[in-house]
Every structure is written in C-alpha cells, then in structure tokens.
C-alpha cells in the first residue's frame, strides 16, 4: 500500500517539524527497537490491536523518542492520530500488470488491498 515506502522516505529524508529538519530512525519490527539520537522513530509491521499500539508507544517513549510513527497493516484500534493510505482501482490494475509482466503470473486486481495481492490473494 506504500506505507513502508513512506516510512523509508521519512527515515532517509527526515521530517520537517516547525520548519526544522528532524532525523528519523526506522525499525522493521518493534523487537528491533533500540535507542538512538534521533527524536522520531518509525516502527513498521505493528499489529493493529490496542494493546500492541500502547506497548509500542510506551517502549518508544522509554527509549527517548519524542515522536512515534507506527505502521500497521490494518487501521490501529486505538484513538491515536492516523493516516490511511489507500490505492484506487486504477492503482491495483497498474500494479497487477507490472507484477504479471515481471513475474509472469497473472494477479487479479479485485483483492481488497495490495498486501493481499502480494501475499497470495491472487487467483
């Protein structure tokens, strides 16, 4: 869906906060979390359940991060600010055609999301 890509870009380019460029660190999983001089942390592949969200925020704060960006597969089940990244039907068709051309196997674009398409939701 592009969420991980956005996380990588923020890690590489930094984040502009109050007109200042702030460094961000990226971790593919919460278990990989470690202290850093950065004040912004991005945690990918987090389960969307409320308990997992709260544990991640607590651990990130404990490790000294001021801003926590969590990337989940489904919408977070907690009342936190969130951004939903969605693909249009045209996006699915385009991705499906690219996958078919590069992998040689037809992929349907009628699945619910790109994750489903890549992970085996194809016919």
N, C-alpha and C positions, 0 to 999 in steps of 0.2 A: 504494500500500500504506500510505501515511500517513507514510513515513519523512521525506520532505521537509517535510511539515507539522510533524512533531515538531522537525525542525531549525529551522524558522522560529519555533516557540514558544519553544524554548530561547534563540534569538537575541533574541527580543522580551522574554521574561520573565527571562532569566538562569538560572543554575543554582545550586542550593543545595549547597554543599560545606562540610562540617564546620560546619553551622549559619550559614554566611555566604553571602550572595547574590553570585555572581560573574558578571560580564558575559561574554557570548559573542558572537563575530562569525561570520557565515555567509557562505560563498562558494559560488556555484552550481557552480564548476569549480575544479580545482587551479590552472589557469593564471591565475585571478583573484586568487590569494592575495597578500596584501600585509601588511606589518607593522601592528600595532595595539597599543593599550594593553591590550586585553583579554588575559586569560591562557588563555581557552578558544576554540578555533577549531572550526568545523563546515565540513567540505568535502563537498559533495554531488556526485552523479553520478560517483563514482570507479569505475574498473574494478576488479573483484574479484581480479585476479591479484596474486600475492605481490609481484612487482616494483613494481607501481603502489602497493600499500599501503605498502611500505617507503620508496619515494621520497616519498610524501605525508607520512609521519611525519617523515622527515628534513627536508624543506623546512619543515614547520610548526615543528619544533623550532629550526631555523636562524633562523626568523623570530621566535623568542622565545615561542612558545606552550607552556604547561605541560601542557595537556590537549587532546588531539586527538580529535575525533569525526568518523569517516568514514562516509559514507552510500553504500552500493553497491547495485546492482540485484540481484545475486546474493550469496550468502554469501562473505565475504572468504576468500581462500585462503592465510591465514597464521594463525599461532597468536597471536591477539590476543583480548582480551575482546570479546564481541559480543552483540548482542540481535537476535533475529529477529522481525520484525513480519509477522504472517500474518493473512489475512482468512478468515473462516468462509464456508461455503456461503451462509448467510443474508446475510452482508455483500455477497457477489457479486450475489445476487439483487436486493438493495436498490439497489445502485449501478447495476446493469443497468437496472432500472426507471426510476431517475432520469435516466440517460443517454437512454433511449428517449423519456421524456416531454419532456426538454429539447432533444434533438437531432432527434427524430422518426425515428430509425433503430433497429431492434432490435439489441440486443447480447446475445450469449449469456453466461451466467454460468458456462459449463463450461470456461472457459480456465484456465490454470494460475495466473495472477496478474493483478492489476489493471493492471500495466504492459502486459501482453499485450493486455488488453481495450481500453485506451485507444489503444495504438499500432497497432491494426489486427488483433488476433487475433479479430475478430468474423467472423461468417458472412455 
